[in-house]
Amino acid sequence: MDQPETSREADMEWVGLVGRVEQDLERMMSYGLLPPGGWLLSKNTLAKRFAAAKPSLERGR
């Protein structure tokens, strides 16, 4: 029998997505693909890259 997802589980999943986005952006900066102080990728591009909804990416600001 499936149990409903708890708030804590939902938070843990969200932190995982935020952490993954953060790591990838840091990696891109370290490789020189995103210059320090430069523009980030568009929300549409980030949403496709991480298979995430745009509102989820906006929460990580």
URCOR-V692241 format. One line per field, one symbol per residue. ss: DSSP state (H for helix, E for strand, L for the rest). A space follows every 50 residues. Layout:
ss: ???
//
This chain:
ss: LLLLLLHHHHHHHHHHHHHHHHHHHHHHHHLLLLLLLLLLLLHHHHHHHH LLLHHHHHHLL
//
